[in-house]
Amino acid sequence: MAQTVIVSFGTNQEYEFTVQDADVAGIGKDQARAWLSKEFEDLECTPSNPMGKVLVLDMILNVAKYGGEARFVQAGEWASKFAAVTAVALARPVMRVDVANFVVG
């Protein structure tokens, strides 16, 4: 079953990725979280929670934000991997990562 991940940086700045079963084959929730966690650290993201606990939604939003819109415009390997791990982590048919408003819906 295909899933859709939309990453939005504002009006007219939306990037839609269709994630097929083959794209997420072999990626479990633990592997998805590990990839997000590594990118969170590599991109030197700032935790949203001052107590230091980083939730998966915070990781998704911050990795998209700090990864930058340019990566999504290019729709390359990194953006495809982001979409795949987001699809696995959230397990929804359609996910919208709204970077501008810092919300996932």
C-alpha positions in Angstrom: 0.0 0.0 0.0 1.5 3.3 -1.0 1.9 6.1 1.5 2.2 9.8 0.8 4.6 12.1 2.7 4.2 15.8 2.0 6.9 18.2 3.3 5.8 21.8 3.4 8.0 24.9 3.9 5.2 27.3 3.3 2.7 28.4 0.6 3.7 27.0 -2.8 6.7 25.2 -1.2 5.3 21.7 -0.9 7.1 18.5 -1.9 5.2 15.3 -2.2 6.7 11.8 -2.0 4.9 8.6 -2.7 6.4 5.8 -0.7 5.8 2.3 -2.0 6.1 -1.0 -0.1 9.5 -1.7 -1.8 10.8 1.7 -0.5 10.3 0.6 3.1 11.1 -3.1 2.8 13.4 -4.0 5.6 13.0 -0.8 7.5 11.4 -1.3 10.9 10.4 1.3 13.4 13.7 1.0 15.2 15.7 1.5 12.0 13.6 4.5 11.1 14.1 6.1 14.5 17.8 5.3 14.3 18.1 7.1 10.9 16.2 10.1 12.2 18.3 10.2 15.3 21.6 10.0 13.4 20.4 12.8 11.0 19.2 14.8 14.0 22.7 14.7 15.5 24.6 15.1 12.2 22.5 18.2 11.3 23.1 19.5 14.8 19.4 20.0 15.4 18.2 21.8 18.5 15.8 19.8 20.7 12.3 21.3 21.0 12.0 20.0 24.6 14.2 21.8 27.1 14.3 18.6 29.2 16.2 16.9 26.5 13.7 14.2 25.6 13.4 14.1 21.8 10.1 12.6 20.4 9.9 11.1 17.0 7.8 14.0 15.8 10.4 16.4 17.0 13.1 14.5 15.1 11.0 14.4 11.9 10.3 18.2 12.0 13.8 19.2 13.0 15.5 16.9 10.4 13.3 18.4 7.7 14.0 21.9 8.9 17.7 21.6 9.4 18.1 19.3 6.3 16.7 22.3 4.4 14.3 22.8 1.6 16.9 22.4 -1.1 17.2 18.6 -0.4 13.5 18.3 -1.0 13.5 20.4 -4.1 16.2 18.0 -5.5 14.1 15.0 -4.5 17.2 12.9 -4.3 18.3 10.0 -2.3 18.3 11.8 1.1 14.7 13.2 0.6 13.5 9.8 -0.5 15.0 8.2 2.6 13.5 10.8 4.8 10.1 10.1 3.3 10.5 6.4 3.7 11.6 6.5 7.4 8.8 9.0 8.1 6.3 6.7 6.6 7.6 3.8 8.7 7.8 5.9 11.9 4.3 7.3 11.6 2.5 4.4 9.8 -0.2 6.6 8.2 -1.5 6.6 4.7 -0.8 10.4 4.3 1.5 12.5 6.4 2.1 16.2 6.2 5.3 17.6 7.7 4.7 21.3 8.0 8.1 22.8 8.7 6.8 26.4 8.6 4.2 25.8 11.3 6.3 23.0 13.1 3.5 20.4 13.0 3.0 17.0 11.6 -0.5 16.0 10.5 
